[in-house]
Amino acid sequence: MPPLTPSHPSFVARALAAALLVAVALLAYHGIELNGFHFDDWHNILLNPAVHLERLTLGGLIDAARGASLPHRPFASITFALDWWRGGGEHAASFLATNLALHVATGIAVFAFLVQALGRGEPGSPPALRTIAAAGLAAAWWLAQPIHVQAVSYVVQRMTELAALFSVLCLWAYVRGRTAARGRAAWWALSLLSLALGALSKQNAWITPALVLMAEFLIVHRQDRLSGKRLDAALLALPAIIGTLGLAALLIDGPVSQWVLRGYEWRDFTLAERLLTQPKVVLFHVSQLLWPLPDRFSLEHDVEVVRSAASPQFWLPMVAILAWTLGGLWLARRRDTRPAAFFVLWVPVTLLIESTVIPLELVFEHRMYLPSVGVAGLIALGLARAPRRAARLAPFAWAAIALAAAFGIWSTQQRLPQWRTEITLLENSTRHAPHSVRVWNELGLKYLEIGNLDRARRAINRANEIEPRWGDGYPFVNRGVLLEAMGQPDKALAVYEETIRLFPRQVLGYNNRGLMRLRAGEFELAIQDFNRAIDTDPAYAPAWTNRGTAQALRGDTQAALPDLEKAVRLSPRESIAWHYLANIYTAQGRGIEATDARLHACRLGIAKDCSH
């Protein structure tokens, strides 16, 4: 295909479409810089020293990749390090600006791929302006969807954005290479690079080879027989072979089944229950795309776990999903409907990893980030290839999608403030998941942090009303934390001792009782409690901080030093540990280390360390 000049109508149309997509994203996400860090951002970014890049060096970027909190996602960790270096790491604004830029880039990649997929692909013939306009409007609809707020405004979900971006780029470059008159090797190299970067961003990008296989038969060779050659038949049989091998790996006791099943030890549902529940979850997410009112979205939703295949909650949505998939396979048999088959099958294929056996949460809206591209493809196809007999209805269809995109912009704007703070997120979640112990418990603790004792009491009491045993008595022990904050230490101590009796695996029972003894000057008893806390959960940093503090206060700095250093290795936000480390380093004449520790303590809110 010859290069398009700036004066060529196709070039101008593409440029206008790209400008439209940038405008849509900026309108939808205006004010995103006011939002903050949340939940998983802490251990992936704020508590992960590997991404705290002070100087931009190749070695620092390599260290960020090696030190990724999730070791299979090193590329995302590199981007976090770049944002930390660029913005200082103190505020989320620089990270969220990158997230928004990636969202725009993904929207433009979706647009480019839709143009490529819908165009005829003959060398030297640019796509029709109608195709470009249809692809641009469909991509605008996709960009504006409020279901994507979780992927864009949740910094750590950049992993989702990167995986989707590189998956779409991989497909676009592959199809370009297959239809190009020359320079195919460069396009395929770009496709392979995109595949690798997607796989290093998040595991759901591992499904991209299946999308490439679909593109080969349904986009590139859509006018040929599906299995005209032996190689074609072998490639078509490949998904069934891989699926059979994957199922066998799950059924046989081995590394794969152990890895999958191990994750269910921490869930409130089994593998079978997750498989039975996911069909209705998928249909719920599809309904969010079709009816995107802002109050239909939340960080967490109440989902009744399905426990029987005989339940209508399983088989009714499962029938709908099977009908959709079989419809896609039927469309694949006809040459003129293969692009439609491609986008119909896109949705279930891209949900295979995160909505089947992997022990993830039952509901998370960011999972629809990549699957929803299939819906955008169907929209673009419908606008670009509307049958002639429906020509009179075409203006109404274009107007409807434009209105849907505009509504999406408004809905996203309405939803964006929910992501300002963890409290706003949790407060919204209580309306959608009123029976979630986790939501009420976490909300109570957040209220405690800001000193709102009345709301904290109501939230923690609500968590205990639902299930005080959740998380080995987490809501139960937090009653003691609340009582301490309310100035009732005797009642708080009774709660901690009852926690130790009823929930011996709950680290907070020992740790919090130890803190009360520490404040009373009972150092030996406090250290005994901290010893038990560390034995219960060696990765719980506050227990190491508290034992080190107790050792330091009783004058044994030699015993305190390794505990405090262990604490900051586990969690760089242990402010008290940094404070006592600064004092110990100063006493030992280790001036540079003392200054660094005091700087950490100051940044974490220890005012007395700021005066040095």
N, C-alpha and C positions, 0 to 999 in steps of 0.2 A: 504494500500500500504506500503510495507516494506521500511525503509529508504534507500536512495541511498548512497553508499560509494563514497569517492573521486575518486576511481579507476573505478567506473561504467561508461560505455560510455555515458549514459544519463546525469549523473552528470557533466562529463567533457564537454559535448555539451552545457549544460545550462550555465556553468561557462564561456565558450568561448563566448556564445551569450551575456551574461551580460557584459563581457569585451568589446565586440564590441559596445554595446549600449553606454557605458560610453565614448568610444573613439569617436563615432559619435557626441555625444552631445558636447564634449570638442572641437572637430574640428569645429563644426558649430557655437559655441558661444565663440570662442576664442576672447578675447578683450571686453567681455561684462562688465567687471569691470570698463571700461572707461566711461560708460554711466552714466547718472544722474537721478535725481528725475524729475517727470513731473506731472503737472496738478493735478489730484485727489490724488496724493501722498501727496500733501500739507495738505489737511484737514483730511486725514486718518492717516497720520504719522507725518509730520513735524509740523503741527499746533495742533496736538492732544496730550496734556500733559499726557493723560492716558497711552500712550505707551512709554513715555520717562523714561524708567526703568534705574535707576542709580545703584541699588543693586538688585541682584537676590533673590527675596523672593516670597513665595507663595502668600502673600498678594498683592505684586506688580503685579503678573500675574492675580490675580482675578480682581484687579482694571483695568488692561488693557482690560480684557474681558468686564467688566461692562461699561467701557468708550469708547467702540468701536464706531467710527464715524458712522458706519452702524450697528445698534444694533442687527440685525439678523445674523451678521457674527463675533461673538466674538472669534472664534478659530483663524481666520486669524489675529485678533488684538493681540492675545497672541504671535504669531510668530513675529509680528512686534516689540513687546516689547523686545523679546529675542534678536533680531538683533540690536536693539538700545543699549541694555546693552552690547552686544558683540562688537559692532563696534563704539560706541560713538554717533551714529546718525548724525554725521556731513557729512558723505559721503555715497553715495548709494552703494558702492562696497560690503559691507557686506550683504546688503539686496539682491543685485543681485546674489551674490554667493549662497545664500539660494534659490533664485528662480531657479537658474540653477540646484542645487542639487535636488529640487523638480521635475524639468522637467525630470532629469535622473531617479528619483524614479518612476515617472509616466510611463516612457518608459519601465522600467523593469516590472512594474505591468501589463502593456499592454501585454508584452511578456509572462509573467506567465499565464495571463488569456487566451491568444490565444492558448498556449500549452494545457491548461486544456480544452478549448472549442473544439479544434480540435482533441484531443486525444480520444480514445475510452472509457476511464474511467473505464475499468474493474479493480477490485481490484487486486493489485499485478503486473499489467502490465504497465511498464513505456512507455511513448509515443515514437513513432518511431523517429529516428534521423532526418528523412526528415521533420517530423512535427516540431521538435525543430528548425531546420534550417529555415523553412518557417516562423515560428512565429518570429524568431530573425530578419530576413531580413525585414519583414513587420513592426516590431516595430522600426527598424532603419530608414525605410522610414518615419514613423510617426514622430520620433524624429527630423528629419532633415528638416521638412517642414517649409518654411519661413513664412507661415501664423501664426505660433505659436510665432513669435518674439514679437508680441504685448502682449501675455500672459507672456512671460519669461522676457522681458526687461522692461516691465512696472511694477514697483514694486508692485503697488496696485493690479494688476491682479494676484498676487499670490492667490487671492481668487478663481480664475478660475482654477489654477493648483491644489489647495487643493481639490476643489469640484470634479475634474476629478480623481485625485489620489484615493480619498476615495470611489468614485463610482465604480471604477474598482476593488479596493481591496475588496469592499463589494461583488461584483459579484464573484470574484475569490474564496473568502472564502466560499461563499454560495455553489458554485458548488463543491468545495472540500468537504464540509460537506455532501453534498447529495450523493457523490460517494465514501466517505471514508468507510472502513470496521470498523473502530473504531475511537473514539475521535471526533465524530460529534459535540458534545456540544461545544467543544472549537472552532471549525471552525465557528459555527453559532454565538457564542459570539463575535468572531472577526468580522464577517460580520455585526452584529448589531452595534458594536462600530464604524466601518468604516462608516456605514450609518449615525450615529449620528454626527460624526465629519464632514462628507461631508455636512450635512444639516446646521451645524453651521459655515461653511466656505462660502457658497454661495447658493442662493436659487435654482439655476438650478440643484443642486444635489437632489432636492426633486423628480426628475423624476426617481431616482434609483429604487424604488419599482416596477415601470413598467418594468424596465430592468430585475429585478429579476424574475418577472412573466414570461417574455419572455424566460429567461434562463431555468426556470423550464420545460416549454413545448417544447422548441426547442433545448435545449442542454442536459438536464438531461434525459427527457423522449422522446427523439427524435425517438426512435424505437417503442413507444407505440401509441395508438390512442389518438388524441388530447383531446377528451371528453369522455373517457371510463367510467368515474364515474360522479355522480351528483356534487361532489365537483369540479371536473375539469370543468364542464360546468359552474358552478357558478363563478369560478375564471376567466374563459375566458370572461364571461359577465361583470366582474367587471370594466374593462376600459370603456366600453360603459356607464355603470351606472354612474361612476365618471364624465365622459365627459358630460353627460346630466345634472348632478347636477351642474357642473361648468358653463355650458352655461346658465342654469336657474338663477344661482347666478349673472351672468353678466347682464341678462335681467331684473332682479328684482332690484328695487331700495333698496339697502342694503349696508352693510359694504364692501363687495367684489367689487361691481360695483363702489361705491364711491371711494375706494382706487385706482382702476384701472383708472377711469376717471379723478381723481384729477391730476394724473401725466400728462395728456394731456393738462392741462392748460398752461404748460410751453413749449409745443412743437409747431412746425410749421405745424403739421399734426394732423388729427383726428384719432380716433381708427379705423374707417372704412378705411381711407386712408393707415394706417399702414398695415392692413390686406391685402389690395389690392396690396401693394408694396412689401411685404416680399417674395412672391414666386420668383420674379426676383432677389432679393437680395440673396436668398439661392442658386439659380443657379449660380450667380456670384461667390459666395464663393466656390462652387464646382469646377467651372472653374479655380479658383486660385490654388486649390489642383492638378488639372490635368495638368495645364500649369503654373508652379510656377516661372515665370520670376521675378526677383527682382523689376523691375519697375512697376509691377502690384499691388504692396502693398502700403498701406498708412494708416495713422491715420484716415484720412477722405476721402470720395469719394463723388463726385457729383452724386446724385441719383434723377432722376425725379420721383416725387410722382405720383403714379397712382390713379386717382380719379373716375374711372368707371370700373365696372366688364366687360363691353363690350370691353375694351381696350385689344388689343393683348398683351400688356406688362403685363397684369394680366393673361389672360386665357391660353396663350401659355405656360409659365412656370408652371402654376398651373396644366395643363394637364400632363406635364412631371413629376411633383411631385406625382400626383395621380397615374400615370402609374407605377412609381417606387414603391410606397406603395402597390398598388394592386399586383404588381409582387412579392413582399415579402410575401403577404398573400397567393398567389397561390403556392409559393415554400413551405410555411408552411404546406400545405396539404399533401405533399409527404414526406415520412420518410427519404429518402436519401438526400433530399435537405433542411432539416430544419436548419442545421447550416448556410447555405447560407441565408435562410430567416431571421434568427436571426440578421445577420450583415446588411442585406438590410434594415430591419425595424429599426435597431439601429439609423440610420441617421435621419429619420423624427421624431422618438420618442424623441430623445435627443434635438431636436430643438423646441419641443412643447412649452416650457416655454418662451424662449427668443425671439422666432420668431413668436409670435402670438399676444396676446392682451397686454402684459406688455409694458408700455410706455417708452421703451428704445430708444436710437438712432436707425435710420434705418439700419445703417451699422456699424458693429464693428467686426473686424476679429477674435478677441479672442473667439467669440462665437462658432467657429468651433473646438475648442480645444478638447472637448469631442465627438462631432459628428464624427469627422474625424477618431476616433478609429474604427468606423464601416467600413470605407474604408480600413483601415489596416487589419481588419478581413477578408474582401473579398480577399485582396491580398494574405494573408497567406493561406486562404482556396484554392484559385486557384493554388498556388504553391504546396501545400501539397496533393491536391486531383485531380490533373489534370488527365483527362480520359486517359486510356491507348492508345487510338487511336491518342492522341496528344503528345505521348511520344517524338516524334522527335522535337516538338516545345518547350519542357520543358526547355532545356538549354537557348534558346533565351528569354523565360519568366523570368528565374532567372537573366539573364544578364541585361534585361530591368529594372527590379526592382532595381538591384544593381546600375545601371547607374542613375536611378531616385533618389535614395538615395544620391548618390554622387553629383548629380546636386542640390539637396536640400541643402546639406552642403554648396556648393558654393553660392547658392542664399541667404541663410541665412547670410552667411558672408558678402555678398554685402549689405544686408539690415540693418545689425546691426548698422553701423555708423549713419543711419538716426535717431537713438534713443540716440545720444550723448547728445543733449540739446533740449530744447523746440523749439529753433529757427530752428535747423536742421529738426525737425519733421514738423514744420509748413511750412518751405520752400518746403519740399517734398510734403506736402498736397496741396500747391497751384497748383502743376502740375496735381493733381488728382481731386481736387475740386476747380477749378478756379472761380466758382461762389458762393463760401461759404463766406458770410459776416463774420462769426465767425473766420474763418481761417485768413483772411486778417486783421481783426481788432486786433486779438491777436498777429499776427506777427508784426504789427506796434508798439504795446506796448512793445513787447520784444526788438525791435530795439531801442526804446526810452531808455530802461533800460541800454543798452550798449553804448548809445550816438551816434548811427548811425542815424542822423536826416534825411538824404536824403532818405534812405530806409524806415524809419518810415513814412515820408511824403507820399511816393508813396503807401505804404501799406494801410495807413489810408484813403487816397484819394480813393483808389480802393474800400475799404469797403463802403465808402459813395456813390460811383457811383452805387454800386449794390443795397444797401438798407440802407439809413441813419437812418430809424426808427427801425431797428432791435434792440431787447432788450431794448425797451423804449428809443430809441435814443442813444444807446451806441456808435456807430461810430460817430454820430453827435457831442456828447460832447467831444469825444477824439480829434476832430479838435482843441478844445481849449487847451487841454493838449499839443498837438504838438506846437501850437503857443507860449505857455509859454516857452517851451523848446528852441524855436527859438528866444527868446528874444523880443516877441511882446505881452506884457501884455494887452495893450488896446484892441487889436483884440481878445485875449483870453477871456477877461471879457465879451465882446459882445457876444461871442459864449455861454458862461455859462448863461448869462441872456436870450438868445434866447432859450437855452435848458430848462430853468425853465418855460418859457412861453409855449413852444410846448410839453414838456415832463415832466409834474409836478411829475411823479412817478420815474423819474431818479434821484437817490440820488446824483450822481456826479455833477449835476448842482449846487445844494446848497453847497455841500462839497467843491468843487473847488473854487467857488466864495468866500466862507468863508475863505479859505486858502489865497487867494489874499488879502482880508481885514485884515487878521491876520498879514501878512507880512508888511502891511502898518500901523500897530499899531492901527487899528480900531477895538478894542476888542469887544465892545458891538455889532456892526454890524456883526462881525465874529461869535460871539456866537449865534446870531439870526439865521444865516445860518446853523450853526451846529445843532441847535435845530430842524430846519425843516428837515435836513438830517436824524437825529435820528428818528423823527416822521415818515419819509418816509420808512426807513429801520432800525429798531432797532438792527438788527444783523450785521450792517456794522461797523466793529471795528474802521477803521480810523476816522469816525465821532466822536466817543467817545474820541479817542486820541486827536483829534484836539480841541474839546471843553475843555478837561482837560488841554491841553497846553495853550489855551487862558486864562483859569481861573488862571493857575499858573503864567503866564506872567503879569497878572494884579494884582498879589499878593494875590489872594484868594485861598490859598492851601487847605483850608477846603472843598471848592466846587470842586477843581480839583481832589482830591484824589479818590472819588468814581468813577468818569469818567475814570480815568486812570486805576484803578483796573478792571473796567468793560471791558475796551479795551483789556487788556492782557488775561482776561478770554475768551473773544470771539476769540482772535487771539494771541497766544504767540509770534508771530513774529513782534509785534508792538514795534519796537526799540525805537522810541521817547517816547512812554508811559513808557517803562522800565527806560529810562534815567531820566525822571521827577519824577517817583516813587522813584528812588534811592535818588534823591535830597531831596524829601519830607521826606522819611524815615530817612535820615541822620539828618535832622533838628528836627525830632521828637525823636531822640535818639534810633531809632529802628535799631541797627547796623547790626544784622544778616539779616534782610529783605533788608536793603540797600545794603549789600554786594551781596546778591542773585540777586537783581534787576540790580545792576551794571554789574554783570557777564553776565546776559542775554543781556543787552545793548551792552556790549563789543563783545559778540559772534555774535550779529546781525549787527556789523559794526560801532558802535559809538566809535570812536577811543579815545576820551577824557575819556571815562569810563574805558578803558583798563589800564590807567596809575595809577589807584587807587589800 
